[in-house]
Amino acid sequence: MEGRRPVLHRPAPAPPCRTEPVRYRFPNALKSRRVPESFGHTRHINLYPSAPQEAAIEFHPTASFLPLLDEDDLTALTHDIQENGLLQPVVLDRHGRVLDGRGRLIACERASLEPSFITYNGDAPDVYVLSVNLRRRSLTKGQVAMITVKARSVSEHQGRSAAEQEGRSETEQTARSLGEQLGVGVAVMGRASTVLQHAPDHVDTVISGAMGLDEAYVIARENKARANSAEAQLARLREEDPPLADRVVEGDLTLAGAWAERTERVEEDKRQRRVATKLLDELIPPLAQSRGTWTFSRYDPAYSSGSPITRETIAHAMTALTEMDQVWQERDLP
């Protein structure tokens, strides 16, 4: 196919941080495979969709929204691996999820070859996934732009610790930098952002190459025009905040004023969630780590920087942890 790179199986750029080889290879005879997890444990995965599945193989979220190789490319890669072996191991993160090498994993399975693995030990797996794939893959500028804006926004909807937020910022900067290096203009990035915001159902379609970015952008502009109409705005307000919508209908508040108030409430809610998350991130992990140590026995009220900790304080803390556990169960958090 014109424009396609003839050599598919080439070593990926070295991870930005050190990798350690996984000292385990898949046995050919087993349909149930074992992939090393952190701390030396192993788990079973299943590469055969029709076989009884013990635990599905997992992919890192950023790797998951990158397009898989098409059938022609997979066939060529399979033949290359049959002739030359697996030159570049599949890269896992510290939790055993695939960061890079989904195509190589499938090709090894087709070639009946035991894949080898290395574990990425850096702190920016998102950055590694983008850096390897956006430079190596034969992607259109529309696909690169769509992947870039999705990488910059996908983690905004997830609660993250301060360290993860810092990693997300690095991911955003890297995605933007890679887009620029690959010749993706600001206008193309703008169209991709419009698609992400106003035609989210077509994001993955553009990334897969089934739809061009320009076509999706036309749909996104039409959606945006409809959303900006007063009727659509009022309907949306009624879905998100019925009392505010009622005040608009009754004439107590303009539509613009209602949306301004709604936006202010949403931002305040985000602020409160950020503050609560930061507080719990700072309090709970150190407390959990002190379990089974001499920390409690070494406590001395004389060195307290504030009010000394009393049994009453401990009782309140235990009540708070019980309430926290109940909320985590209700929200189905890990």
KETORLUM-310581 format. One record per residue (C-alpha): x, y, z; residue in three letters. Coordinates in steps of 0.001 Angstrom, whole numbers, padded with zeros to 6 digits, always signed. Layout:
BEGIN
XYZALA...
***
This chain:
BEGIN
+000000+000000+000000MET+001352+003408-000928GLU+002793+005321+002000GLY+003108+002221+004184ARG+006475+001520+005716ARG+007861-001720+004243PRO+009636-002830+007412VAL+007243-003306+010274LEU+009303-005192+012808HIS+011962-002840+014074ARG+013217-002195+017600PRO+011318+000542+019418ALA+013249+003469+020921PRO+014694+002639+024312ALA+012420+003530+027247PRO+013373+006791+028962PRO+014058+004865+032142CYS+015792+001585+032908ARG+014115-001707+032047THR+014704-005084+033599GLU+014238-008344+031672PRO+011434-010614+032784VAL+012883-014027+033437ARG+009927-016016+032122TYR+008843-017049+028655ARG+005499-018426+027498PHE+005394-022218+027146PRO+004301-023215+023619ASN+002076-026057+024754ALA-000113-024054+027140LEU-003128-022020+026168LYS-003128-020486+029631SER-000186-018082+029671ARG+001664-016556+032598ARG+002902-013007+032675VAL+005048-011699+035537PRO+003477-009138+037805GLU+005116-006803+040300SER+006905-008184+043352PHE+007735-011422+041572GLY+004203-012844+041447HIS+002655-014249+038290THR-000838-014357+036894ARG-002535-016315+034111HIS-003715-014666+030927ILE-005485-016086+027920ASN-004531-015189+024354LEU-007196-017458+022855TYR-010646-015767+022885PRO-012399-019144+022543SER-010474-020833+025348ALA-011611-020760+028988PRO-010293-017503+030344GLN-008610-017391+033738GLU-007745-013675+033626ALA-007842-011378+030599ALA-004618-009787+029493ILE-004556-006106+030376GLU-003278-003147+028391PHE-002213+000197+029784HIS-005024+002761+029138PRO-002862+004968+026912THR-001772+001961+024842ALA-005375+000809+024511SER-006592+003756+022485PHE-003818+003491+019905LEU-004925+001660+016737PRO-003889-001950+016325LEU-001992-003019+013212LEU-004287-003951+010338ASP-004434-007509+009020GLU-001868-006949+006264ASP+000627-005462+008701ASP+000031-008237+011240LEU+000606-010851+008546THR+003855-009177+007461ALA+004986-008867+011076LEU+004179-012536+011708THR+006287-013589+008727HIS+009137-011357+009879ASP+009071-012885+013355ILE+008955-016398+011902GLN+012087-015657+009874GLU+014059-013469+012284ASN+012584-014142+015715GLY+011249-011494+018104LEU+013832-008719+017980LEU+012054-006330+020326GLN+010452-007708+023535PRO+006931-006784+024593VAL+007111-003970+027155VAL+005057-004249+030364LEU+004533-001754+033131ASP+005144-002584+036776ARG+001594-003945+037084HIS+002011-006408+034229GLY-000030-004379+031732ARG+001180-004151+028130VAL+002704-000759+027318LEU+004083-001533+023878ASP+003927-004627+021695GLY+000282-005598+021231ARG+000980-006368+017572GLY+004122-008320+018439ARG+002162-010324+021014LEU-000462-011310+018440ILE+002193-012046+015813ALA+004114-014292+018230CYS+000919-016193+018939GLU+000314-016698+015216ARG+003936-017727+014692ALA+003791-020128+017679SER+006778-018309+019149LEU+007357-017627+022829GLU+007298-013845+023345PRO+009856-012246+025646SER+009180-009307+027944PHE+010868-006386+029612ILE+009411-004272+032387THR+009394-000490+032169TYR+010403+000909+035565ASN+010014+004622+034864GLY+007416+006960+036343ASP+005871+008141+033053ALA+004385+005154+031190PRO+002017+007454+029240ASP+004993+009405+027920VAL+006766+006201+026904TYR+003735+004843+025028VAL+003266+008079+023081LEU+006963+008560+022374SER+007353+005044+020941VAL+004170+004842+018908ASN+003695+008327+017473LEU+007190+008256+015981ARG+007211+004637+014802ARG+003710+004044+013470ARG+002526+004971+009961SER-000260+007291+011135LEU-001917+010172+009330THR-001672+013666+010773LYS-005349+013432+011681GLY-004741+010252+013687GLN-001717+011765+015426VAL-003697+014898+016313ALA-006627+012859+017639MET-004358+010612+019717ILE-002561+013676+021049THR-005646+015535+022241VAL-007087+012360+023732LYS-003861+011722+025633ALA-004017+015258+027002ARG-007587+014889+028229SER-008237+011244+029066VAL-006885+011469+032642SER-008762+014679+033498GLU-011844+012628+034304HIS-010018+010416+036798GLN-009111+011166+040405GLY-005317+011121+040731ARG-002721+011774+043374SER-000351+014739+043231ALA+002408+012550+041747ALA+000078+011212+039064GLU-001127+014733+038276GLN+002495+015741+037739GLU+002916+012742+035444GLY-000221+013738+033539ARG+001196+017232+033007SER+004341+015656+031569GLU+002176+013499+029311THR+000327+016552+027993GLU+003580+018376+027278GLN+005067+015325+025580THR+001976+014742+023449ALA+001987+018370+022330ARG+005733+018265+021619SER+005492+015026+019643LEU+002623+016432+017600GLY+004736+019447+016686GLU+007754+017284+015845GLN+005631+015138+013530LEU+004441+018185+011627GLY+000912+018375+012980VAL-000168+022006+012730GLY-002098+024027+015280VAL-005168+024087+013019ALA-005235+020291+012810VAL-004906+020030+016580MET-007777+022504+016913GLY-010020+020371+014697ARG-009142+017296+016742ALA-010028+019156+019955SER-013393+020140+018460THR-014097+016507+017585VAL-013157+015398+021089LEU-015503+017942+022652GLN-018471+017889+020278HIS-018294+014484+018552ALA-016701+012143+021125PRO-018339+009089+019531ASP-016087+009596+016497HIS-012776+009951+018368VAL-011873+006267+018240ASP-013159+006058+014658THR-010653+008724+013640VAL-007856+007084+015632ILE-008505+003732+013952SER-008393+005370+010523GLY-011973+004371+009638ALA-012938+008059+009372MET-010848+011047+008422GLY-010405+013918+010849LEU-011949+016406+008383ASP-015129+014334+008088GLU-015434+014023+011870ALA-014776+017756+012218TYR-017768+018569+009998VAL-019983+016452+012251ILE-018489+018081+015363ALA-019204+021585+014032ARG-022814+020657+013336GLU-023149+019239+016842ASN-021575+022367+018284LYS-023994+024640+016421ALA-026970+022684+017718ARG-025580+022657+021249ALA-025130+026413+021192ASN-028762+027113+020425SER-030798+028489+023299ALA-033225+025594+023224GLU-030458+023029+023399ALA-028722+024929+026192GLN-031922+025050+028231LEU-032541+021333+027666ALA-028985+020552+028745ARG-029370+022781+031813LEU-032556+020949+032728ARG-030649+017645+032607GLU-027749+018902+034709GLU-029475+021278+037133ASP-033325+021270+037018PRO-033779+023994+039707PRO-031639+026424+037698LEU-033594+025608+034534ALA-036873+026302+036376ASP-035572+029728+037427ARG-034814+030527+033775VAL-038305+029485+032679VAL-039880+031545+035466GLU-037863+034591+034425GLY-035868+034864+037639ASP-032580+034202+035841LEU-031260+034602+032305THR-029964+031552+030471LEU-026471+033023+030394ALA-026644+033807+034106GLY-027855+030300+034884ALA-024943+028756+032989TRP-022513+031082+034732ALA-023873+029947+038096GLU-023788+026324+036973ARG-020170+026645+035845THR-019234+028264+039141GLU-020810+025379+041060ARG-019017+022787+038956VAL-015668+024516+039424GLU-016234+024773+043175GLU-017076+021069+043291ASP-013832+020288+041413LYS-011890+022499+043828ARG-013342+020714+046841GLN-012585+017304+045334ARG-008990+018325+044634ARG-008547+019578+048205VAL-010113+016427+049691ALA-008001+014160+047479THR-004786+015948+048387LYS-005623+015794+052108LEU-006343+012058+052058LEU-003276+011375+049880ASP-001138+013067+052539GLU-002776+011390+055562LEU-003788+007818+054742ILE-000706+006260+053037PRO+001720+007269+055848PRO-000716+005946+058443LEU-001039+002636+056568ALA+002752+002349+056273GLN+003202+002782+060024SER+001262-000419+060727ARG+003455-003076+062315GLY+006314-000654+063040THR+007602+000960+066207TRP+006087+004333+065272THR+003219+004211+067759PHE+005351+002985+070646SER+007822+005821+070061ARG+005213+008589+070179TYR+006134+011259+072778ASP+003610+014050+073571PRO+006527+016275+074584ALA+007594+016522+070934TYR+004104+017175+069554SER+003943+020192+067224SER+000289+020786+068128GLY-002186+019367+070574SER-001007+015963+071858PRO-002775+012911+070426ILE-005195+011448+072968THR-007265+008269+073061ARG-010254+010415+072138GLU-008402+011655+069047THR-007591+008057+068120ILE-011242+007065+068547ALA-012341+009881+066221HIS-009693+008813+063700ALA-010957+005214+063788MET-014507+006459+063217THR-013294+008539+060280ALA-011524+005533+058742LEU-014679+003436+059163THR-016699+006138+057375GLU-014055+006320+054647MET-014178+002551+054135ASP-017980+002693+053837GLN-017782+005433+051188VAL-015155+003461+049252TRP-017469+000430+049253GLN-020456+002488+048111GLU-018394+004022+045281ARG-016884+000623+044431ASP-013360+002030+044673LEU-010381-000386+044947PRO
***
